């Protein structure tokens, strides 16, 4: 914004001057949210599969063997 030191910018020019920076910040924030959500979902899925495996192993060990 050094080239506009002496001028008074209109609101439209201010928006145009700052829009790329604001859009980059929004893009970066959304990518971070998507990445964190993916990590949390994968962790939760991993825990669920371990619980299912544990439940299945408990069911097979508590049943009486068929003669």
Secondary structure in CASP SS format (residue, H / E / C, confidence):
PFRMAT SS
TARGET T0000
AUTHOR 0000-0000-0000
METHOD secondary structure of the structure
MODEL  1
X C 1.00
X H 1.00
X H 1.00
X H 1.00
X C 1.00
X C 1.00
X C 1.00
X C 1.00
X C 1.00
X C 1.00
X H 1.00
X H 1.00
X H 1.00
X H 1.00
X H 1.00
X H 1.00
X H 1.00
X H 1.00
X H 1.00
X H 1.00
X H 1.00
X H 1.00
X H 1.00
X H 1.00
X H 1.00
X H 1.00
X H 1.00
X H 1.00
X H 1.00
X H 1.00
X H 1.00
X H 1.00
X H 1.00
X H 1.00
X H 1.00
X H 1.00
X H 1.00
X H 1.00
X H 1.00
X H 1.00
X H 1.00
X H 1.00
X H 1.00
X H 1.00
X H 1.00
X H 1.00
X H 1.00
X H 1.00
X H 1.00
X H 1.00
X H 1.00
X H 1.00
X H 1.00
X H 1.00
X H 1.00
X H 1.00
X H 1.00
X H 1.00
X H 1.00
X H 1.00
X H 1.00
X H 1.00
X C 1.00
X C 1.00
X C 1.00
X C 1.00
X C 1.00
END
